[in-house]
Amino acid sequence: MTDISPQTLSIETTQRKIAAGRYLVDSIHTRVLFKVRHFGVSDYWGEFLEPEGWLDIDPASPEKTSLRVSVPTARVRTNSAHLDDELRSAEWFDADQFASITLTGRGIKVVNGERAVFEGDFSLHGVTKRVGFNVDFIGAGVNPFKGTPTIGFEASATISRTEFGVSAKYPIVGDKVSIIVSAAFDFA
């Protein structure tokens, strides 16, 4: 039986050893969240379900790291079924025409041992722009259930939705959208 005690998990994750190679998004343990100012008085949150993609990484050469991650626009979710349908419509994400939001790129600039910047091509609503994500390394270790190396990161960026052609209900709904990703990747 696999030992999954907190002590074992702590030891494995504090080793912070990342095996070089390809990792796949663990969609069950990855969250892609967004928030936008609503009526100028509060932030409204949503998320995209079923992210997929890969990360090729060599800790000895972070500048060679490459990434491709996407989320299906049809899988947007808020706490309102009515709003979910509206966000999928042509007025917002237009999920029928633009099936996914994608981030692709190559190279990580390490700021310190656990913080980095990743700049990639962010595609939304048929528009692609360079977007920089601040990335925090969370941990690395062996997944005790799968027996495979797993790594985790948190990443965040802010975009201007109107620059991507998503301008519905502006300025009632703010232009700046914060994207927050908590990602787990399993060795392929």
C-alpha positions in Angstrom: 0.0 0.0 0.0 1.2 3.5 -0.8 2.1 5.7 2.1 0.2 9.0 1.7 0.7 10.4 5.1 1.3 14.2 5.4 5.0 13.5 6.3 5.6 11.4 3.2 3.9 14.0 0.9 5.9 16.8 2.6 9.2 14.9 2.1 8.4 14.1 -1.5 7.3 17.6 -2.4 10.0 19.5 -0.7 12.6 17.6 -2.7 11.6 20.0 -5.5 13.1 17.8 -8.1 11.6 18.1 -11.6 12.4 15.4 -14.0 13.0 16.7 -17.5 10.5 15.7 -20.2 6.9 16.1 -21.2 4.1 16.6 -18.7 0.4 16.5 -19.4 -2.2 18.8 -17.7 -4.0 16.9 -14.9 -7.4 18.4 -15.7 -8.9 17.1 -12.5 -6.4 19.0 -10.3 -6.1 22.1 -12.5 -8.3 25.2 -12.1 -8.5 28.0 -14.7 -10.3 31.0 -13.0 -11.1 34.5 -14.2 -12.4 37.6 -12.5 -13.7 40.8 -13.8 -15.0 44.0 -12.2 -18.8 44.1 -12.1 -20.7 47.4 -11.9 -17.4 48.9 -10.6 -18.1 47.7 -7.1 -17.2 44.0 -6.9 -15.3 41.3 -8.8 -17.2 38.5 -10.5 -15.5 35.1 -10.7 -15.8 32.3 -13.2 -13.9 29.3 -14.4 -13.2 27.1 -17.4 -13.5 23.4 -17.0 -11.6 20.6 -18.8 -8.3 22.3 -19.5 -5.8 20.3 -21.6 -2.3 20.5 -22.8 1.3 19.8 -22.2 4.5 21.2 -20.8 8.0 20.3 -22.0 10.5 21.2 -19.4 14.2 20.8 -18.6 15.0 22.4 -15.3 18.7 22.8 -16.4 17.5 24.8 -19.4 14.3 26.7 -18.5 14.7 28.9 -21.6 13.9 25.8 -23.7 10.6 25.1 -21.9 7.6 25.0 -24.1 3.9 24.9 -23.3 0.5 24.5 -24.9 -2.6 24.7 -22.8 -6.2 25.3 -23.9 -9.6 25.5 -22.4 -12.9 25.0 -24.2 -15.0 28.1 -24.3 -18.2 26.0 -24.1 -17.1 24.8 -20.7 -17.2 28.3 -19.0 -18.9 28.1 -15.6 -20.1 30.7 -13.2 -22.7 30.5 -10.4 -25.5 31.3 -12.9 -26.6 28.9 -15.6 -28.2 31.9 -17.4 -24.9 33.7 -17.4 -23.0 30.6 -18.5 -25.2 30.5 -21.6 -24.7 34.2 -22.2 -20.9 33.9 -22.0 -21.0 31.1 -24.6 -23.0 33.2 -27.0 -21.7 35.3 -29.9 -21.9 38.4 -27.7 -19.1 37.1 -25.5 -16.9 34.1 -26.2 -18.8 32.9 -29.2 -18.1 29.3 -28.4 -19.6 28.0 -31.7 -17.0 30.0 -33.7 -14.1 30.1 -31.3 -14.0 26.7 -29.6 -11.0 27.3 -27.3 -8.8 29.8 -25.5 -5.1 28.8 -25.9 -1.7 29.7 -24.5 1.4 28.6 -26.4 5.0 29.6 -26.0 8.6 28.8 -25.4 11.0 29.8 -22.6 10.7 30.7 -19.0 12.6 33.5 -17.4 13.4 32.4 -13.8 13.2 35.3 -11.3 14.3 33.2 -8.4 14.1 29.5 -7.4 10.3 29.4 -7.2 9.2 32.4 -9.3 9.3 32.9 -13.0 7.8 34.7 -15.9 6.3 33.0 -18.9 5.5 35.0 -22.0 3.4 33.3 -24.6 0.9 33.7 -27.4 -2.6 34.0 -25.9 -5.5 33.4 -28.3 -9.0 34.4 -27.5 -11.9 35.2 -29.7 -9.8 34.9 -32.9 -7.2 37.3 -31.7 -3.7 36.4 -30.6 -1.5 38.6 -28.4 1.7 38.2 -26.3 0.8 37.9 -22.7 3.1 37.6 -19.7 2.2 35.3 -16.9 3.8 35.4 -13.4 4.5 31.9 -12.4 5.0 30.5 -8.9 6.4 27.0 -8.5 4.3 25.1 -6.0 6.0 21.8 -5.7 7.2 18.6 -7.3 7.0 15.0 -6.3 5.7 11.6 -7.0 1.9 11.4 -7.2 1.2 8.7 -4.5 -1.9 7.4 -6.4 -0.4 7.3 -9.9 3.2 6.7 -9.1 4.3 9.3 -11.6 6.3 12.5 -11.2 3.9 15.5 -10.8 4.7 19.2 -10.7 2.5 22.1 -9.8 2.5 25.8 -10.6 0.3 28.8 -10.1 0.2 31.4 -12.8 -1.6 34.8 -13.2 -2.0 37.5 -15.8 -4.2 40.4 -16.6 -5.6 41.0 -20.1 -7.8 43.7 -21.7 -10.8 41.8 -23.0 -11.6 44.6 -25.5 -8.2 44.1 -27.2 -9.4 40.6 -27.9 -12.7 41.7 -29.4 -14.8 40.8 -26.4 -16.4 44.2 -25.6 -20.0 43.2 -24.5 -21.4 45.4 -21.7 -18.3 47.5 -21.3 -18.0 49.6 -19.1 -20.7 48.0 -16.9 -18.5 44.9 -16.9 -14.8 45.9 -16.7 -12.2 45.7 -19.4 -9.4 44.2 -17.3 -9.7 40.4 -16.7 -7.5 38.6 -14.2 -6.6 35.0 -15.1 -5.5 32.8 -12.3 -4.4 29.2 -13.0 -3.5 26.5 -10.5 -2.1 23.8 -12.6 -0.9 20.2 -11.9 1.1 18.4 -14.6 1.8 14.6 -14.7 4.8 13.1 -16.4 3.7 11.6 -19.7 
